[in-house]
């Protein structure tokens, strides 16, 4: 397994969640599915899997766009 290398703060484009144990920033490690993310604390090593919002155009919400409800004409 490759050695862990922290991400430079200048490369971070989105806010990361904080560790519930030590309140330290966590790094996004890997992508399990479209809506699940695995985070690992850089300080205490706690690993947590979280559900995050996915792209609505590729989710079940897409069916709402083709629904029966139409604007008045």
VMD Tcl script that builds the backbone (N, CA, C; Angstrom):
set m [mol new atoms 219]
animate dup $m
set s [atomselect $m all]
$s set {name element resname resid chain x y z} {
  {N N UNK 1 A 0.853 -1.176 0.000}
  {CA C UNK 1 A 0.000 0.000 0.000}
  {C C UNK 1 A 0.900 1.241 0.000}
  {N N UNK 2 A 0.597 2.232 -0.845}
  {CA C UNK 2 A 1.433 3.436 -0.879}
  {C C UNK 2 A 1.329 4.234 0.416}
  {N N UNK 3 A 2.392 4.944 0.713}
  {CA C UNK 3 A 2.420 5.764 1.918}
  {C C UNK 3 A 1.450 6.932 1.778}
  {N N UNK 4 A 0.757 7.259 2.863}
  {CA C UNK 4 A -0.207 8.356 2.878}
  {C C UNK 4 A 0.501 9.694 2.695}
  {N N UNK 5 A -0.044 10.533 1.824}
  {CA C UNK 5 A 0.495 11.872 1.614}
  {C C UNK 5 A -0.653 12.862 1.751}
  {N N UNK 6 A -0.583 13.806 2.690}
  {CA C UNK 6 A -1.677 14.761 2.880}
  {C C UNK 6 A -1.869 15.650 1.658}
  {N N UNK 7 A -3.095 16.077 1.477}
  {CA C UNK 7 A -3.441 16.962 0.372}
  {C C UNK 7 A -3.118 18.392 0.759}
  {N N UNK 8 A -2.532 19.134 -0.155}
  {CA C UNK 8 A -2.234 20.542 0.096}
  {C C UNK 8 A -3.540 21.317 0.208}
  {N N UNK 9 A -3.624 22.244 1.151}
  {CA C UNK 9 A -4.854 23.019 1.324}
  {C C UNK 9 A -5.134 23.903 0.124}
  {N N UNK 10 A -4.133 24.218 -0.675}
  {CA C UNK 10 A -4.364 25.039 -1.863}
  {C C UNK 10 A -5.072 24.250 -2.956}
  {N N UNK 11 A -5.064 22.914 -2.859}
  {CA C UNK 11 A -5.702 22.076 -3.867}
  {C C UNK 11 A -7.140 21.721 -3.514}
  {N N UNK 12 A -7.572 22.066 -2.328}
  {CA C UNK 12 A -8.916 21.707 -1.877}
  {C C UNK 12 A -9.921 22.689 -2.472}
  {N N UNK 13 A -10.891 22.172 -3.223}
  {CA C UNK 13 A -11.891 23.041 -3.850}
  {C C UNK 13 A -13.239 22.945 -3.152}
  {N N UNK 14 A -13.421 21.987 -2.271}
  {CA C UNK 14 A -14.685 21.862 -1.548}
  {C C UNK 14 A -14.387 21.638 -0.073}
  {N N UNK 15 A -15.264 22.123 0.761}
  {CA C UNK 15 A -15.082 21.939 2.204}
  {C C UNK 15 A -15.256 20.472 2.562}
  {N N UNK 16 A -14.375 19.970 3.390}
  {CA C UNK 16 A -14.448 18.581 3.825}
  {C C UNK 16 A -15.102 18.519 5.195}
  {N N UNK 17 A -15.799 17.421 5.496}
  {CA C UNK 17 A -16.388 17.291 6.835}
  {C C UNK 17 A -15.301 17.140 7.887}
  {N N UNK 18 A -15.626 17.488 9.108}
  {CA C UNK 18 A -14.670 17.369 10.212}
  {C C UNK 18 A -14.881 16.045 10.939}
  {N N UNK 19 A -13.821 15.552 11.533}
  {CA C UNK 19 A -13.865 14.300 12.294}
  {C C UNK 19 A -14.724 14.496 13.543}
  {N N UNK 20 A -15.673 13.589 13.820}
  {CA C UNK 20 A -16.482 13.724 15.028}
  {C C UNK 20 A -15.674 13.479 16.303}
  {N N UNK 21 A -14.540 12.796 16.207}
  {CA C UNK 21 A -13.691 12.540 17.383}
  {C C UNK 21 A -12.863 13.756 17.761}
  {N N UNK 22 A -12.046 14.240 16.828}
  {CA C UNK 22 A -11.064 15.276 17.170}
  {C C UNK 22 A -11.309 16.604 16.450}
  {N N UNK 23 A -12.360 16.702 15.620}
  {CA C UNK 23 A -12.740 17.926 14.896}
  {C C UNK 23 A -11.682 18.366 13.882}
  {N N UNK 24 A -10.816 17.455 13.471}
  {CA C UNK 24 A -9.794 17.739 12.465}
  {C C UNK 24 A -10.397 17.500 11.082}
  {N N UNK 25 A -9.905 18.224 10.071}
  {CA C UNK 25 A -10.382 17.999 8.700}
  {C C UNK 25 A -10.067 16.575 8.266}
  {N N UNK 26 A -10.946 16.028 7.447}
  {CA C UNK 26 A -10.727 14.678 6.928}
  {C C UNK 26 A -10.496 14.733 5.429}
  {N N UNK 27 A -9.866 13.710 4.908}
  {CA C UNK 27 A -9.555 13.637 3.489}
  {C C UNK 27 A -10.464 12.617 2.818}
  {N N UNK 28 A -10.945 12.940 1.634}
  {CA C UNK 28 A -11.744 12.003 0.855}
  {C C UNK 28 A -10.822 10.917 0.325}
  {N N UNK 29 A -11.073 9.669 0.726}
  {CA C UNK 29 A -10.175 8.582 0.340}
  {C C UNK 29 A -10.593 7.895 -0.943}
  {N N UNK 30 A -11.831 7.442 -0.997}
  {CA C UNK 30 A -12.250 6.680 -2.160}
  {C C UNK 30 A -13.745 6.801 -2.363}
  {N N UNK 31 A -14.185 6.384 -3.527}
  {CA C UNK 31 A -15.590 6.450 -3.892}
  {C C UNK 31 A -16.124 5.022 -3.944}
  {N N UNK 32 A -17.104 4.703 -3.108}
  {CA C UNK 32 A -17.687 3.365 -3.115}
  {C C UNK 32 A -18.778 3.260 -4.175}
  {N N UNK 33 A -19.741 4.158 -4.113}
  {CA C UNK 33 A -20.866 4.192 -5.043}
  {C C UNK 33 A -21.110 5.650 -5.377}
  {N N UNK 34 A -22.138 5.906 -6.146}
  {CA C UNK 34 A -22.436 7.284 -6.530}
  {C C UNK 34 A -22.761 8.154 -5.327}
  {N N UNK 35 A -23.326 7.579 -4.277}
  {CA C UNK 35 A -23.755 8.400 -3.147}
  {C C UNK 35 A -22.999 8.120 -1.847}
  {N N UNK 36 A -22.056 7.205 -1.833}
  {CA C UNK 36 A -21.314 6.874 -0.613}
  {C C UNK 36 A -19.856 7.301 -0.753}
  {N N UNK 37 A -19.336 7.927 0.276}
  {CA C UNK 37 A -17.939 8.358 0.293}
  {C C UNK 37 A -17.272 7.853 1.568}
  {N N UNK 38 A -16.005 7.536 1.482}
  {CA C UNK 38 A -15.237 7.074 2.642}
  {C C UNK 38 A -14.251 8.166 3.023}
  {N N UNK 39 A -14.321 8.602 4.270}
  {CA C UNK 39 A -13.446 9.650 4.788}
  {C C UNK 39 A -12.555 9.066 5.874}
  {N N UNK 40 A -11.300 9.516 5.910}
  {CA C UNK 40 A -10.385 9.108 6.977}
  {C C UNK 40 A -9.789 10.346 7.607}
  {N N UNK 41 A -9.779 10.381 8.938}
  {CA C UNK 41 A -9.215 11.508 9.675}
  {C C UNK 41 A -7.696 11.477 9.552}
  {N N UNK 42 A -7.105 12.608 9.223}
  {CA C UNK 42 A -5.654 12.701 9.098}
  {C C UNK 42 A -4.984 12.740 10.461}
  {N N UNK 43 A -5.740 13.078 11.495}
  {CA C UNK 43 A -5.179 13.238 12.829}
  {C C UNK 43 A -5.281 11.959 13.667}
  {N N UNK 44 A -6.493 11.401 13.797}
  {CA C UNK 44 A -6.684 10.245 14.678}
  {C C UNK 44 A -6.893 8.934 13.924}
  {N N UNK 45 A -7.067 8.973 12.600}
  {CA C UNK 45 A -7.193 7.761 11.805}
  {C C UNK 45 A -8.583 7.166 11.740}
  {N N UNK 46 A -9.588 7.817 12.305}
  {CA C UNK 46 A -10.961 7.302 12.265}
  {C C UNK 46 A -11.451 7.260 10.816}
  {N N UNK 47 A -12.106 6.163 10.440}
  {CA C UNK 47 A -12.656 5.996 9.097}
  {C C UNK 47 A -14.168 6.022 9.206}
  {N N UNK 48 A -14.817 6.756 8.308}
  {CA C UNK 48 A -16.270 6.863 8.334}
  {C C UNK 48 A -16.803 6.859 6.910}
  {N N UNK 49 A -17.901 6.141 6.704}
  {CA C UNK 49 A -18.567 6.115 5.407}
  {C C UNK 49 A -19.805 6.979 5.520}
  {N N UNK 50 A -19.950 7.932 4.601}
  {CA C UNK 50 A -21.072 8.869 4.648}
  {C C UNK 50 A -21.839 8.837 3.334}
  {N N UNK 51 A -23.143 9.107 3.417}
  {CA C UNK 51 A -23.973 9.247 2.229}
  {C C UNK 51 A -23.984 10.720 1.858}
  {N N UNK 52 A -23.660 11.016 0.607}
  {CA C UNK 52 A -23.643 12.397 0.132}
  {C C UNK 52 A -24.578 12.524 -1.061}
  {N N UNK 53 A -24.961 13.746 -1.362}
  {CA C UNK 53 A -25.860 13.980 -2.482}
  {C C UNK 53 A -25.199 13.575 -3.786}
  {N N UNK 54 A -25.989 12.991 -4.663}
  {CA C UNK 54 A -25.477 12.614 -5.975}
  {C C UNK 54 A -26.075 13.530 -7.034}
  {N N UNK 55 A -25.638 13.378 -8.242}
  {CA C UNK 55 A -26.119 14.190 -9.349}
  {C C UNK 55 A -27.596 13.880 -9.603}
  {N N UNK 56 A -28.500 14.858 -9.502}
  {CA C UNK 56 A -29.929 14.586 -9.680}
  {C C UNK 56 A -30.282 14.129 -11.089}
  {N N UNK 57 A -29.443 14.436 -12.068}
  {CA C UNK 57 A -29.734 14.029 -13.443}
  {C C UNK 57 A -29.446 12.541 -13.672}
  {N N UNK 58 A -28.753 11.900 -12.752}
  {CA C UNK 58 A -28.483 10.469 -12.885}
  {C C UNK 58 A -29.126 9.670 -11.758}
  {N N UNK 59 A -29.988 10.281 -10.979}
  {CA C UNK 59 A -30.607 9.595 -9.844}
  {C C UNK 59 A -32.075 9.305 -10.125}
  {N N UNK 60 A -32.760 8.806 -9.118}
  {CA C UNK 60 A -34.182 8.522 -9.237}
  {C C UNK 60 A -35.024 9.773 -9.429}
  {N N UNK 61 A -34.475 10.937 -9.126}
  {CA C UNK 61 A -35.206 12.189 -9.288}
  {C C UNK 61 A -35.433 12.527 -10.757}
  {N N UNK 62 A -34.721 11.880 -11.651}
  {CA C UNK 62 A -34.867 12.160 -13.077}
  {C C UNK 62 A -36.285 11.866 -13.558}
  {N N UNK 63 A -36.946 10.884 -12.956}
  {CA C UNK 63 A -38.315 10.550 -13.328}
  {C C UNK 63 A -39.287 11.697 -13.106}
  {N N UNK 64 A -39.004 12.565 -12.157}
  {CA C UNK 64 A -39.871 13.708 -11.887}
  {C C UNK 64 A -39.889 14.671 -13.070}
  {N N UNK 65 A -38.823 14.749 -13.809}
  {CA C UNK 65 A -38.780 15.664 -14.950}
  {C C UNK 65 A -39.728 15.236 -16.057}
  {N N UNK 66 A -40.001 13.934 -16.167}
  {CA C UNK 66 A -40.899 13.417 -17.196}
  {C C UNK 66 A -42.282 13.102 -16.643}
  {N N UNK 67 A -42.608 13.635 -15.470}
  {CA C UNK 67 A -43.886 13.350 -14.828}
  {C C UNK 67 A -45.066 13.990 -15.540}
  {N N UNK 68 A -46.261 13.745 -14.997}
  {CA C UNK 68 A -47.497 14.243 -15.592}
  {C C UNK 68 A -47.727 15.720 -15.342}
  {N N UNK 69 A -47.143 16.266 -14.305}
  {CA C UNK 69 A -47.372 17.661 -13.961}
  {C C UNK 69 A -46.700 18.573 -14.988}
  {N N UNK 70 A -47.494 19.403 -15.632}
  {CA C UNK 70 A -46.993 20.310 -16.671}
  {C C UNK 70 A -47.382 21.740 -16.313}
  {N N UNK 71 A -46.641 22.740 -16.790}
  {CA C UNK 71 A -47.013 24.129 -16.533}
  {C C UNK 71 A -48.310 24.481 -17.261}
  {N N UNK 72 A -49.082 25.443 -16.739}
  {CA C UNK 72 A -50.329 25.831 -17.403}
  {C C UNK 72 A -50.047 26.437 -18.779}
  {N N UNK 73 A -50.971 26.195 -19.696}
  {CA C UNK 73 A -50.819 26.752 -21.055}
  {C C UNK 73 A -51.894 27.759 -21.357}
}
mol reanalyze $m
mol bondsrecalc $m
mol representation Tube
mol addrep $m
